[in-house]
């Protein structure tokens, strides 16, 4: 597997991002290794809050949330998915699959970091991948929160907004990552923030993972990931630990996406489900402080053990 590694100087002086990098070496599934980046802030002895990003962002997306969660006493871990951020980037689009992303993050979260008593939050692909981790080893997770995400099995028709995004990702000559994130926000991001989202990708050769990701979402029952996601739903249907939905009020792609969780996951019963206001698809960017407050309150209201 051929990989690219974004030069470190691309990440120097990013706006509002003072966090030190950490790395885990994991198997790439092809006889080699991948270096995966993660942020690790707060007291090491505290139970971890695992924040997983989606497409085409990276852990920079959580910069507004990390500080408040650390102040509340939590250890915060935010990995970069393979192909994103400071993590290694396989060159060929064929190196990426839904199953590979799950295996790679499992190797980081379960094997390298050996996390337990986890509070998980996932958005976009962070939910698609992270919920598979929850289903694989539910005993590691004290509670789960999701926003602007899902666990598709290919049985329902995707929204027109998603299908348009999928077509764009495969057909466009230019894939402007920072502009794409800006377009998924209600707020208008300043140039230095857009530049920070572009930082992991010096040129198009680094964007194989970002470009292929939308086409990996299961949109038909015969998708390679459909059966694995159906099995994951079977586990979630028995998940009785606290499960919170906190979708935003202005995301056309995932609008209504909380409903399947509320209908099928028993852990949603009695929780203070919340709508994050004034936020688009990237709710962490638009209103990350409210989302951090919601997660901190959720943890405080549902003590583990």
C-alpha positions in Angstrom: 0.0 0.0 0.0 1.5 3.3 -1.1 1.0 6.2 1.3 1.5 9.9 1.6 2.2 11.7 4.8 1.4 15.4 5.0 4.5 17.5 5.9 4.4 18.7 9.5 4.9 22.4 8.5 1.4 22.3 7.0 0.0 22.2 10.5 2.1 25.0 12.1 0.3 28.0 13.4 -3.3 26.9 12.6 -6.0 29.2 13.8 -7.2 28.2 17.3 -5.4 24.8 17.3 -2.7 24.7 20.0 -2.9 20.9 20.6 0.1 18.6 20.5 0.0 15.6 18.1 0.0 12.0 19.1 0.5 9.0 16.9 -0.4 5.3 16.8 1.2 2.7 14.4 -1.4 0.2 13.2 -1.5 -2.6 10.6 -2.7 -1.4 7.2 -4.3 -4.7 6.3 -1.8 -5.1 3.5 1.3 -6.3 5.3 2.5 -2.8 6.2 1.7 -0.1 8.8 -0.1 3.2 9.0 0.6 6.1 11.3 -2.7 7.5 12.7 -2.8 10.8 14.4 -5.0 11.6 17.4 -5.4 14.4 19.9 -5.2 13.5 23.6 -6.1 16.4 26.0 -7.1 16.5 29.6 -6.2 14.3 32.6 -4.9 10.9 31.6 -6.7 9.2 34.5 -10.1 10.5 33.5 -12.6 8.4 31.4 -12.2 9.2 27.8 -14.5 11.3 25.6 -14.0 10.0 22.0 -14.8 12.5 19.3 -14.8 11.2 15.7 -15.0 13.5 12.7 -16.4 12.8 9.2 -15.9 13.8 5.6 -13.9 15.8 4.6 -12.9 17.3 7.9 -10.3 16.3 10.5 -9.8 16.7 14.3 -9.5 20.4 13.8 -13.3 20.3 13.7 -13.4 19.7 17.4 -11.2 22.6 18.5 -14.1 24.6 20.0 -15.2 21.6 22.1 -11.9 20.2 23.5 -11.3 23.1 25.9 -14.7 23.1 27.5 -14.7 19.3 27.9 -11.2 19.4 29.5 -12.3 22.1 31.9 -15.2 19.9 32.9 -12.7 17.3 33.9 -12.7 14.9 30.9 -9.9 13.3 28.9 -10.7 14.1 25.2 -9.4 11.9 22.4 -10.0 13.0 18.8 -8.4 10.8 16.1 -8.0 11.6 12.4 -9.4 9.0 10.2 -6.9 7.4 7.8 -6.7 9.7 4.7 -7.4 12.8 6.7 -5.7 15.3 9.0 -2.2 14.3 10.1 -3.0 10.6 9.6 -1.3 8.7 6.7 -3.1 8.8 3.4 -3.1 5.8 1.1 -2.7 6.9 -2.5 -5.1 4.6 -4.3 -8.9 5.0 -3.8 -9.1 1.2 -3.9 -7.2 1.1 -0.6 -10.3 2.6 1.1 -13.4 0.7 2.1 -15.9 1.0 4.9 -14.5 -2.2 6.4 -11.0 -0.9 6.3 -11.9 2.3 8.1 -13.6 0.3 10.8 -10.6 -2.0 11.2 -8.2 0.9 11.3 -10.1 2.8 14.0 -10.6 -0.4 15.9 -6.8 -0.9 15.9 -6.4 2.7 17.3 -9.2 2.8 19.9 -9.2 -0.8 21.1 -5.6 -2.1 20.5 -3.3 0.9 20.6 -5.1 3.0 23.2 -7.1 0.2 24.9 -9.9 2.6 25.9 -12.7 1.7 28.3 -15.6 3.6 29.9 -15.8 5.6 26.7 -18.2 8.4 26.0 -18.5 8.5 22.3 -19.7 11.2 20.0 -19.7 10.8 16.2 -20.8 13.0 13.3 -21.0 12.2 9.6 -18.6 9.3 8.9 -17.4 9.6 12.5 -20.8 8.0 13.4 -20.8 5.5 10.5 -17.4 4.2 11.7 -17.7 4.8 15.4 -21.1 3.1 15.8 -19.6 0.0 14.2 -17.0 0.1 17.0 -19.8 0.4 19.6 -21.5 -2.6 18.1 -18.2 -4.6 18.0 -17.3 -4.0 21.7 -20.3 -2.4 23.4 -18.9 -3.2 26.9 -16.2 -0.5 26.3 -18.7 2.3 26.0 -20.4 3.9 29.0 -22.6 6.1 26.8 -23.0 7.2 23.2 -24.1 10.5 21.5 -24.6 11.1 17.8 -25.3 14.1 15.7 -25.8 14.5 11.9 -24.9 10.9 11.2 -26.5 7.5 10.7 -25.9 3.8 10.2 -27.2 3.2 6.7 -28.0 -0.3 5.5 -29.0 0.6 1.9 -32.6 -0.2 2.4 -34.0 3.3 2.2 -33.5 5.9 -0.5 -30.9 8.5 0.4 -31.9 12.1 0.4 -31.5 14.1 -2.9 -29.0 16.3 -1.0 -26.8 13.4 -0.3 -27.1 12.0 -3.8 -26.1 15.4 -5.2 -23.1 15.4 -2.9 -22.1 11.9 -3.9 -22.2 12.8 -7.6 -20.2 16.0 -7.0 -17.5 14.1 -5.1 -16.9 11.7 -8.0 -17.3 14.1 -10.9 -15.7 17.3 -9.9 -12.2 18.1 -11.2 -11.4 20.2 -8.2 -12.2 18.9 -4.7 -11.8 22.1 -2.5 -11.9 20.6 1.0 -12.0 23.9 2.9 -14.7 25.4 0.7 -16.7 22.2 1.1 -16.6 22.4 4.9 -17.5 26.1 4.6 -20.5 25.2 2.4 -21.7 22.8 5.1 -21.8 25.5 7.8 -24.4 28.1 8.6 -21.7 30.5 9.6 -19.3 31.9 7.0 -15.8 30.6 7.9 -12.9 33.1 7.9 -10.1 32.4 5.4 -7.7 31.1 8.0 -10.1 28.4 9.1 -10.8 27.4 5.5 -7.0 27.2 5.1 -6.8 24.9 8.2 -9.2 22.5 6.6 -7.1 22.5 3.4 -3.9 22.0 5.3 -3.8 18.2 5.3 -4.0 18.2 1.5 -1.0 19.9 -0.3 -2.4 18.7 -3.6 -5.0 16.4 -5.1 -2.8 13.3 -4.7 -3.5 13.5 -1.0 -7.3 13.5 -1.4 -8.0 9.9 -2.5 -9.7 9.1 0.8 -11.7 12.3 0.9 -12.8 11.9 -2.7 -13.9 8.2 -2.4 -15.6 8.5 1.0 -19.1 9.5 -0.2 -19.3 6.6 -2.6 -18.6 4.2 0.3 -21.9 5.0 2.1 -24.3 2.1 1.6 -27.1 3.2 -0.7 -28.4 -0.3 -1.8 -29.0 -3.6 0.0 -26.2 -5.3 -1.9 -23.5 -2.8 -0.8 -20.5 -4.6 0.7 -21.1 -2.9 4.0 -24.9 -3.4 4.2 -24.9 -6.7 6.1 -22.3 -5.6 8.6 -24.3 -2.5 9.4 -27.5 -4.6 9.8 -25.6 -6.7 12.3 -24.5 -3.6 14.1 -28.1 -2.4 14.3 -29.0 -5.7 16.0 -26.5 -4.9 18.7 -27.7 -1.3 19.0 -31.2 -2.7 19.4 -30.0 -4.2 22.7 -27.9 -1.3 23.8 -29.4 -0.1 27.1 -26.6 2.3 28.2 -27.4 6.0 27.8 -27.7 7.0 24.1 -28.2 10.7 23.2 -29.2 12.3 19.8 -28.0 15.9 19.2 -28.6 16.7 15.6 -28.5 20.2 14.3 -31.4 22.3 13.1 -30.1 23.2 9.6 -28.6 20.2 7.9 -30.5 19.0 4.7 -28.3 15.9 4.4 -29.2 14.3 7.8 -32.5 16.0 8.6 -34.7 13.5 10.5 -31.7 11.2 11.1 -32.3 11.0 14.8 -35.6 9.1 14.3 -34.1 5.6 13.7 -32.0 5.8 16.8 -35.0 7.0 18.9 -37.1 4.2 17.6 -34.7 1.3 17.8 -32.0 1.9 20.6 -33.4 1.3 24.1 -30.7 3.5 25.6 -32.4 6.6 24.1 -35.3 6.2 26.5 -35.5 9.0 29.0 -32.5 11.0 27.7 -32.5 14.8 27.1 -32.3 14.7 23.4 -31.3 18.0 22.0 -31.3 20.0 18.8 -28.1 22.1 18.3 -29.4 25.5 17.1 -27.9 27.7 14.4 -25.9 24.9 13.0 -25.5 23.2 9.6 -23.9 19.8 8.8 -20.7 20.7 10.6 -22.5 21.5 13.9 -19.1 21.4 15.8 -18.0 24.3 13.7 -21.2 26.3 13.9 -22.0 25.8 17.5 -19.4 23.6 19.1 -19.7 25.2 22.5 -23.3 24.3 22.8 -22.5 20.8 21.7 -19.7 20.5 24.3 -22.1 21.7 27.0 -24.7 19.1 25.9 -22.1 16.3 26.1 -20.8 17.5 29.5 -24.3 17.6 30.9 -25.0 14.2 29.4 -22.0 12.7 31.1 -22.9 14.3 34.4 -26.5 13.1 34.3 -25.5 9.5 33.5 -22.7 8.4 35.8 -21.2 5.1 34.7 -21.0 2.1 37.0 
